[in-house]
Amino acid sequence: MKRVFPVRSVGKIELVPLNEIRWIKGAANYVEIHAASGKYMHRETMHNVIEQLDASMFVRIHRSAIVNLEQIKEISSELGRYSLLVLHDGTELKIGNAYRDALFDALNL
């Protein structure tokens, strides 16, 4: 199993440990990788990134967000639907309707 995620930048490839990655945000043809060590820009689509990550550790929660399951602090509801996820660092992320079941399955809820 892979323990690092290679992030290609201009002139270098940085190896970011998977357990440091908190969440990933889609931004056009790039993704922003938010990790304990900082934020990285990586030229790759969300679809390709999620295919490269360990499914037991990462789950897509929105068309533009992937989250590390170990970083989730709580899931809260708005209007009776669980639609907001809070990470241990305080980051709030929306849960897309199409991704809610996959998130709950990954968390055994």
N, C-alpha and C positions, 0 to 999 in steps of 0.2 A: 504494500500500500504506500502511496505517495505521502510524504511528510511535508513537502514544500510545494509552493506554487510559483512557477517561474514567471516573473513580470518583466516583459520586454520594454525597455525605455531606449531613448536615443543613445547608442553607443555602449549599452550594457544590458545584462540580464540579472535582475535581483531575485534571489530565492527567498520568498516570504514563507515562514513556517505556517502551516495550516492552522495550528492552534492559536496563532496570533491574529488571524483574520476574524474581524467582528462581523462585518457585513460588506456586501458588494452592491454598488449602485450602477445601473445602466445609464450611459450617456452617449446616445447616437451609436457610432461604431466603436466606442470605447467603453470600458468599465472603470469605475473608481473603486479601488480596493481599500477599505477602511480597516486598518490593522492597529495593533497596540503600538507598533513602531512608526506609524504615520499613514499618510494617504498616498496611494500609488495610482497612476494612470496606466492602463494597459489596453492596447489596441486589439480588441476581441469582442465578439457579440456575447450577450447574456446566454444565449442558447449554447454556444461553444464552451463558455466558462462552466456552466452547470454540469455539462457532460464530463468535464475534467475533474470535478470535485467529488469527494467521497460522499455518497448519498446518505450514509449513516451520520454524517457530521454537518452537512449543509442542505438547506431546503430553499426552494424559491417560494417567496411569499407574495410576490407582486410581479407584474411584467417587468418592472425596473428594479427589483430588489431580491437579493439572495442573502440569507442569514445563517450564521454559525449557530446551531442549536444550543451549544454550551453557553452562548452569550445572552440568551433570553432570560430576562428577569421576570416579566409578567405579560399576560395577554389581557387586555381590557375590552369591554364592550361599549358600543355606542348604539343607542336605539335597539338594544336587545341582540345585537350581532357582534360577535367577536371580530373586531376590525382594526385594533391597534395593538402593536407589539412594542414593548419597552425593553431595551437592552440594559445590561449592568452598568454601562457608562452613561445611561440616561437618554440615549438616542431613541426617538420614537419613529416607528415605521408603520405605514399602512399595510394591512393585509388585504390583498385582492380577493374578491368573492371566488374567483376561479381557482385560487390556490389555498383556500382555507382548509379544505378536507385533507390535502396533502400535508399541510403543516400539522394538523391534529393527529394524523396517522403517524407522522415522524416522531411526535411527542407521546404517542400511545394514549391519547385523550379521547 
